[in-house]
Amino acid sequence: MSGTVQITDVTPQTGWRGSIVTIAGRNFSTHIDGNTILIGGDGALVLKTSPTEIQVLVGAQATGAGPVTVTRTAGSTGTATSAATFKILPVPDVTDASQPGHPVVFSGPQHGTPKPGVLNQSVVVAFCYGVGDEPADPDALAAAEMAKFENVNRFWSEATYAAQRATNPSGPQGTTWTFRQTPWLALPRAAAEYTYTDADIHEKWVDLVKKSNRRAVVAADNVRAFVAHSGGGVAITDLNGAQLASYTGPAGESWVAHDVGLRGDMLYIAAGTAGIIVLNAAAGSPPTEVARIREVNGVSIGDVIACDAEGDLLAAATVNGLTYIFDTSDPAAPAHIGNLAGPLDKTYTFVKVVGNKVFAASWGFLLEHIINNNGNPNQTFTSGRLADLPAFITGFDIAGNTCVAATLGSGLIAIGLSGRRMEIRGTLLDAPLDVFSVELTGTADTTAIAACGSDGVLVADFGDPASPRRTGLAAGPVERDCFHVTSTLPGATPRCLGSFGATGLAIVSGPLSGTPTVGIISEVRHLPGLGGENPEAYWLKFDVQWTRDHKGQLKADANIYIDVINRIRTVDATLDISDQGQHHEGLIVLLSGSRIGRGSSVVRGTLVPTTDESNMDLHGDKGLFWLPTPTDWKSLTHEMGHWMKFNGWQLQDLYSEIQADNTEVEGSASAWDMMGDVELAPLFSGAQAEKLGIYRPENIAPLIWDPATALSSPSHDTFTVVAHGHSEVDVASSAVHLIKISLGRTAIAYYIEVRQKEPRDSAGNALLFDRHLPIDGTGDARVLVTRAEEKGSEISNAFERLTSKVAVLNSGESTVDAARAIRITAGSRITTGFGNAAAFSVTVSMNEFPPTSDDGKLDLVMACMKPGLWESTDVWINSPRNDDPTTGAAVYEFADTAGQPVRNGDRPWVHHRNTIIGRVWNMGSERWTGGVQVTAYANSPPGIGDNGNWAPIATLPIDGEILPGGSATVEFPWAPRLDEHTCITVAAFPVAGETKHDNQRAQENVFCFDSRGASSHEPVVFGAAVRNPFTVWRRIELRVFGLPDGWHAAVDKRWVWTPPRGEVPVSIVIWTDRDSPRLLVGGGRDKKIDPKAEVRVEGWTHVGRHMYRPIGGLVAVVKANTKARVQVGVTVEDGQQKGRAVRATVRLAPARAGVRGVVEITSNDLSKKTKLRSFVTDVRGAAEIIESLLPGGYVVQAFTSSTDDVAEADSDKVVVRV
């Protein structure tokens, strides 16, 4: 290649570390290592290159702004510098739901710590305080808190038999900790800056009010309307259609009118930080400012958000919490007479003057103030009666003894004003629940007209406040939310004025007792200073609700840990958990000054700040959590439970169960598990105890309910089950601590254990757990039966129920699974042989079917997609390019030692016919002969999470019988499109009489890649979609796991906000340093890097009070193999039968033996079928096929499959005529 290197364009010109940038130009090297790219002086990773275009990933160390340079190092050399500069953007605000997160880069190795079954794991306890929050007696507080960690370690030690197991070093060990304390650390921010507080809720609420309060008032002539304009200023409009004027203040000013009040021709404007503007708005002349009130008694009144005027009173509310009262006897010169103080230091956001009273609303409070103007200019008018509503108040109106309040989430609420207290009289339920303003009108002032955002205008009858009813609802203009309606206008037909979007006004005409219609009468022109974007009611509400629901939680969990670790480095480097040489497994942050914090626990390998700081690599997953101090040992123990991982499984909260709409219900097993009700300090229950390794495998009795023997082999097994005591039972005693009943191939298991209230050691001393179990009646012990189910993902579209309580049994009591004929019976209490530990005889009977019932005889099952693996064993793909050339039998790229498919089986062969295989099991007790319909679905790009958006491929029947415990497969033809990675689901249609209908879907993400290369391997770039399984908005964070040393990954969005059941696209890049010149830098030439990575990309979100869980994920299998070329030579020969034959000779470079492939022969006659002939290369990388053909034209092409050594390849097409 020759010629001068040139750069003609760089897109985009802004972004973050990890962003993908395209450089257009001329004379670039086509070799992936032939160009060196610098962005602002920092190196960038080349993704793709051609003579005219290079695609790069902005480096993880990029800073600031600077030009892009390309230096060609292969062939002729040269350097070009872009005219434009690339700028690193600020990190997005994690609390802003309107924008996704920035890209993030991950690096291996990614090992997992902390772990169950390991002694003396080091955990750093950091005592911290924010700016202005230093504790009064820090030493005493720290000493008291550290004393609590003695109980934490005691609980884990007793629960995992650490002392007993330590006597046998070669056997399984308990789980214990070593806690290392830091001195008090002064953080760079106030404690409230790390968590959502009332101040954050208030900020979002004020923002909603400012953007949505498009109040309009109508002059006495019923012709002119004065409208608070979200773009700034006040618009004055002739209701007959003419734009009369606008007022934006003197030249150069910039302010926004948040509210307006009118007295005669005098207009009072709540103008934010510009104060209160008094405007003479008399008809026939331009509006003139006659006064501006910025100060009262020499003190700034601050940011004015609301106002109202009636009679001789003007009320103006400010963001700082004060509401000022003025005497307007002289309308042009309001005189200050006193203030209202907001409740609980919150701002009054809506005020209304009624006679000598001022009613004011703040959040969900409505208060009444009586104004006695006695000439004293500095009075404080205290509130009298108060109404506490269940939702934020967005406006209200009063007529007689009735107030109707508009609320965000609870619709219109009627409040009675005639009694000693203001009381809720009635709520309008059959109408929109999000209402932004309301006015009462009609002959008796009992007709309510309300602005309902995107739902338009509502008309309701409040003649009987206890039973209001909707009488009309009209949609507003398209893409314009309605934020305000004002009084009835005169005319033959009742009408009112509505404010829509940023600039729209419309007449709502009647009859108002029926279904009104909306007609635009004028659009306020975008005059200078009167621009503004259309407020979106949904987003404004969402910001408030999200902040309120997450009060006390971290705004972004990385920030506090980064600040703490940075401070630790300055005081004691040996406590730095990111230092690999220190071998710390976790960090606990105890934060003084966070009075409302709930605490939360995560496991992280990389901390990604929401500031412009670089990521902090912890060099392996570390347990992290924070709690406000003072705390208690039970909460500390519970949070440490979230750190425990076992083969992708992680301890989860059991104190509540989460529905798709984020509703929480109490967890049925909560009182019996430390991950549930921490106040009771229970032990871990069956499934969690098994995963933690609390009991040795020989002390867990495994039973399997097998549908294949359900009728022929009834069973009765009796066990001695012993409660968890001071010592684990001796195997020789034949007793067990736990019985596990696995239900065939389903993901369900029953766990049976004995739980004892106040268990004691051999000396009679009480153990720390299970002291407060909910055991009523006689005796101190019960048989606990729980049911655990491993879901397809850790958040489903229905109930999340990891563990649920089935029964608590005393002697002689039993519980049954009628569908499977399983009976669990608690026998007699065993009083000898086990010291102070309680023991019961427990009998498990299986396969005793009721003689007159068919329940449970049919259960069609497909294995769910398992968390961590993100695949199902009951769906896979077959591609013909791998099949055996002699027998035609399926041969899979990903297979176990027996040749059975694992992972995807085969990677799909794009633009060719593949087969999706789904397998359905009969886990019922009888053979099934009634047939079953099975449907295959595809979803592209593959999803992280499941929102139910699937496109069907085909529905096919299984007609033959399926024996109990047996299976049948169904095959679907499928031809995927080029470069489109896909998620496949296969589901069996429910059949009447089955045990359950939610276990018949298998899912597989189709992700297999070759990172091809001769020196550096090509980065793999692919897209996916984050899909929200909830019916509410969620912030979902992207995380990457499974990267070996020398492998890296980047996602283009650190987090995404996803709408209900919606999805957001993301891009993912995976690359390796294997065989790269990059290893020569820093002496890494001899570094051993795995040639294959199975990279998990998962979406995680906070649910419930402080749970952090994956919603789903995908696994990308990436091979760092050699780039291959395949050629095919074609000759035409005489055939052995009628016609002639084609001899195709295949050559693979580099030469490799045993590579499978296929030659495709396609006829120009579309009526003839395409022929596929499989081959396997010999030691020369060669293969040959001969195919007899009828006369005609053909296209011949060879395809080779991917191996661990060479990448898949396609030859050029060869056209022949026979």
Buried (B, 14 or more C-beta within 10 A) or exposed (E): BEEEBBBEEBEEBEBBBBBBBBBBBBBBBBBBBBBBBBBBEBBBBBBBBEEEBBBBBBBBEBBEBBBBBBBBBBEEEBBBEBEEBBBBEEBBEBBEBEEBBBBBBBBBEBEBBBBBBBBEBBBBBBBBBBBEBEBEEBEEBBEEBBEBBEBBBBBBBBBBBBEBBBEEEEEBBBBBBBBBBBBBBEBEEBBBBBBBBBEBBBBBBBBBBBBBBBBBBBBEEEBBBBBBBBBBBBBBBBBEEEBBBBBBBEEEEEBBBBBBBBBEBBBBBBBBBBBBBBBBBBEEEEBEBBBBBBEBEEEEBBBBBBBBBBEBBBBBBBBBBBBBBBBBEEBEEBBBBBBBBBBEEBBBBBBBBBEBBBBBBBBBBBBBBEBEBEEEEEBEBEBEBEBEBEBBBBBBBBBEEBBBBBBBBBBBBBBBBEEEEBEBBBBBEEBBBBBBBBBBBBEEBBBBBBBBBBBBBBBBBBBEBEEBBBBBBBBBBEEBBBBBBBBBBEEEEBBBBBBBBBBBBBBBBBEBEEEBBBEBBBBBEEBEBBEBEBBBBEBBBBBBBBBBEBBBBBBBBBBBBBBBBBBBEEEBEEBBBBBEEBEBBBBBBBBBBBEBBBBBBBBBBBBBBBEBBBBBBBBBBBBBBBBBBEBBBBBBBBBBBBBBBBEBBBBBBBBBBBBBEBEBEEBBBBBBBBBBBBEBBBBBBBBBBBBBBBBBEEBBBEBEBBBBBBBEEEBEEEBBBBBBBBBBBEEEEEBBBBBBBBBBBBBBBBBBBBBBBBBBBEEEEEBBBBEBBEBEEEEBBBBBBBBBBBBBBBBBBEEBBBBBBBBBBBBEBBBBBEBBBBBBBBBEBBEEEBBBBBBBBBBBBBBBBEEEEEBBBBBBBBBBBBBBBBBBBBBBBBBBBBBEBEEEEBBBBBBEEEEEBBBBBBBBBBEBEBBBBBBBBBBBBBBBEEEBBBBBBBBBBBBBBBBEEBEEBEBBEBEEEBBBBBBBBBEBEBEBEEEBBBBBBBBBBBBEBBBBEEBBBBBBBBBBBBBBBEEBBBBBBBBBBBBBBBBBBBBBBBBBBBBBBBBBBBBBBBBBBBBBBBBBEBBBBBBBBBBBEBBEEEEEEEEEBBBBBBBBBBBBBBBBBBBBBBBBBBBBBBBBBBBBBBBBBBEBEEBEEEEBBBEBBBBBBEBBEEBBBBBBBBBEEEEBEEBBBBBBBBEEBBBEBEBBBEEEEBBBBBBBBBBEBBBBBBBEEBEBEB
